Amino acid sequence: MTIRILVIISLAMFLMASSCKEDEPTSQIEIKDRVKEYNEVEKDSIETYMKTHYYTLDAQYNVTIDTIDPAGSHTSIWDDPNLQTLQVTDPKVDNLVYDLYYIPFRTGDHKPIHKVDNVLVAYKGWLLNNEVFDEQIDHLPSWLALTITIKAWKEVLPQFKDGTYTDNGDGTFTFTGYGAGMFITPSGLAYYHIPQNRIPAYSPLVFSFKSFVVDDDLDNDHVANIVEDLNQNGDVTDDDTDHDNIANIDDSDDDGDGVLTKDEDANGDGDPTNDDTDGDGTPDYLDADTH
């Protein structure tokens, strides 16, 4: 696969279109009970959709979804032997657990993806009526910031890895070994009562996707995004060692001592997290007393 793009690997992250980014709520739509909406409405509609539809793939893992002809011999999404289910707790109701379905066409060959990373993806999104509401084609992929996207993406993409790429020297890149799959999510893990451009309120969604490249070091300080979550609470925005109102994940000098984090690598192994010059149990890059 050859892709033309001006700057693919950069720190200027492009967020995906409205099909992936969370928006602020609106008071114009009735807010339904989340438990009833899922258990009494969406769970059955999702299962019915999966039992009455099938998908096909081309050589580049592009997905086409069609309705099953009773006289045909297609395998439904529901009966696909590769179908996986994630049990995901509702972000607002602790006692509500969703079935988040996904199918890995290929899991990817390179770096793992974490919930705090940015991922360069191509994708296509459908409503349950088979209407395509959004698409980001292969030659114009977008950066998806998992810290601010809908919960379904945060749960599914970490089941995959990215691939590798080759700079062809002519403004194009060739991607190989990338992850590819599809998932079906209830609205509670997407936008719920908040309508988007072409997505009505309370819409379960279907996505196919390809995970081309993961940026696992947003501030390029040689400390992985997942490691910047010092208190390990899953929120990288509340870790700010030097209290400069810049979270460590975006701060190139985490301890504010005037030495860049990537340069606080005393043993020269490329990893600042294992250097503790004064032996006080705090790595140099988090220790303002060590330069």
N, C-alpha and C positions, 0 to 999 in steps of 0.2 A: 504494500500500500504506500503510495507516494502522496504527500500532503504539502501544499504550498501555503506558507504562512509567514508573515514578516518576522515576528519574533516569537518563537514557541517557548523557549525556556527563558523566562525572565521573572523578575520580582514584581512586575506590574500584573497582578492577577485579575483576569476578567471573570466576573461572576456570571453565572449562567442566567439565562432569561427567566421570566417569571415562573416558568414551570419548575424551578428548583430552589428559588430563594424564598425565605419566609417573609411575609409582609405583616404590617400592623393590622389588627382587627378592625372591623367596621361594625357599627351598631345598626345597620340597615337590614341585616339578616337575622332571623330567629335563631337563637342558640339552643340547639336540641341537647337532650341528655345523651352524653357520650356513650354510656353503657347500652342504653336502649338502641341508639342509632346503629351501633356495631352489631349487637347480638340479635336484634330483631329485623334489621334491614340489610346492612351491608355484608354481613357474613354470608348470608344466603345468595345475595346478588353476585358476589365474587365467585363463590363456588359454582353457581350456574354458568357464569361467564367462562370459567376455566373448563367446565365439562362440555361446553358447546362450541369452543373455539380451538383452533390448532395454529401452530406457527411453522414457517419454513425459513431456512437460512440459505444465503448464498455463500460463495467462497470467502467473502470478506466479513462474514458474521452479521450481515444486514438482515433484519427480521421483517417478515410479512406475516400478518395475522388475518385469518379468515374464519368464517363460520363453517362448522362441520356439516357436510351433506350426509344425511342419514344413510344414503346409498353408497357413500364413499368408504374409504378404509384408513382415514387419517387418525392418528393418535391425538387425543385431546390434551390440552395443557395439564389438566387434572391427572391424567394417566401417564404423563411423561415420566419415565423411570429416573430421570435426573432431577426431578422436582424436589426442592428443599424447603423447609419451613423454619423460620425464626420466630421464637416466642418473644414478643416485644411489649413491654409495659407502656401503657399510655402515658404521655408526658405530663398529663394533668390529673389523671385518676389512677391511683396506685393499684387498685384492685381490678383494673381492666387490662387484660392481656390479649394482644392481637396475634393472629396468624399472618406473618409477612412472608409471602411465597417468593422464591426466586429459583431460577434455573441457570447454572453455570455452563455456558458453552465451552469456555476455557477459563481457567482461573488466573492465568498470567504467569510469567516466568521470572520476573525480576524482583523489585522491592515490594515489601508488604505495604498495605495502605492502613493508616490509622484514622480515627475519628477527628483528629486535629490537623490533618494534612489538607493540602490543595491537590486536586487531581485534574489533569487535562483529559476531557472526555468528549466523545461524540455520543449522541443519544437521540431517541425518538420516543414520544409520549402519546398514548392513546387513552380516550375515555372508554368505558365499558360498552358503548355503542359502536365501537371501532372507529370513531372519529379521531383523527390525528390532531392534537392541539398544539404540538410544538416539535421542532426537529432541529438538531445541530449536526450538520452533515460532516463526514470524515475530513474533508479538506478545510473545514472551518470549525475545529473543535474549540471548546471553551474551558476555562479554568473554573472548577467547582470548589468552593471553599466549604469544607465539611463542617466547620464550626458554626456556620450561619445558615445552612441549608435545611430542608425538611428532614425529619427524623428517619424516614425510610431510606434515604440516601446514606445517612450516617451509619445505619445498621448493615446495609447490603454491601457497599463498596469495600469495607474492611474484610469481607470474605474473599477478596480478590487481590491480585498484585498488578503492578504495571508491567510494561514491556521495555524494550530498548529501542533506540532510534539511531539512525545514521544520517549525518548531514551530507546531502548529495552535492553541496558546493554550488548549487544554482538557485538557492532560495527554497528548495524543497527538502523534506525529511521523509525517510522511510521508517515506518514503525513495524516492529516484529515482536512476537511473543507477548502481546498485550492481553489483558483480561477482556472477556466479553460475556454478556449474560442478559437476562431480563428479570423483572420483578413485578409483582402485583401487590399494591398496597391499599389498605383501607384509608379513608379520608382522614381518620384520626392521626395517622402518621404522615399526612401530607398537609392540606390546607383547611380541612374540616369545613367550618361555616364561612370561610373567607374566599369569595370567588376571585379567580384570576382572569386574565384576558379572555381565554377560551375555555376556562374550567369553571363550571358551575359549583356552587356551594355543595358540600356533602358528596363529593365525587371520588370514588375509588379510582386509582390510576394504574396504568400499565406503562412500564418503561423498558426499552432495550437500551443497551449502552456498551461502550468500549472504554476501558481504562488505559489510556496511552502512556501517560507519564505522571508520577507522583512527585510533588515538591514536599519533601519531609524535613526541610530546614528553611523556613520562610525568611529568617533574618540572616542566613548565610554565615552563621557563627560557629559552624561545625558541631552544634548540639542539636540533635533531632527534635522536631516539634513535640513528640510524645514525651521526651525527657524533660522538656521545659515545664511540664505539669508537675511541679515539685511536690505539691500536697496530694497529688494523685486523686483528685476529686473529679476528673474528667473535664474540668474547666480551665483552659489555659489562659484565660483573661484575668484571673485573680492571683497570678504568680508574678510578683514585681519585687525582686530582691533589693534593688537600690531605691525603691519608692519614688521613682521619677515619673510615675503615671504612664509608663510604657511597659506593657507586659513583656516578660522575658522572651516570649516567642517572637516578639517584634523588636527586641532590643539587642543591638550588636555589642553592647557593653553591659552585661547583666548586673555586675556589682558596682558599676559606676565609678571605677577607680581610674578611668582614663586609659586603660589598656583594653583593646578589643578582646572579646571573649575568645575568638579564634586564635589570638596570639598568646593566650594564657595556657599554652601547651608545652609545659616544661620538658617533658620527655620526647617531644617531637613525633608522637605517633599519630597525630591528626585528630586526637580525641581529647578535648579540654576537660572532660568530666572525670578523668582518672589521675589528675595532677593535684597533689596536696603538699605543697612545698614545706609549710610549717607544721605539718602533721597534726592539725587541730580537728581533723574530721570533716572540714569544709573544703571542697574543691577550690582551687585558686580562682576560677572564673566566677565563683559566688562569694569570694572572700576579699573584701575591699582592703584588708590589711596585707595582702600578698600581691606583689606585682611581678 
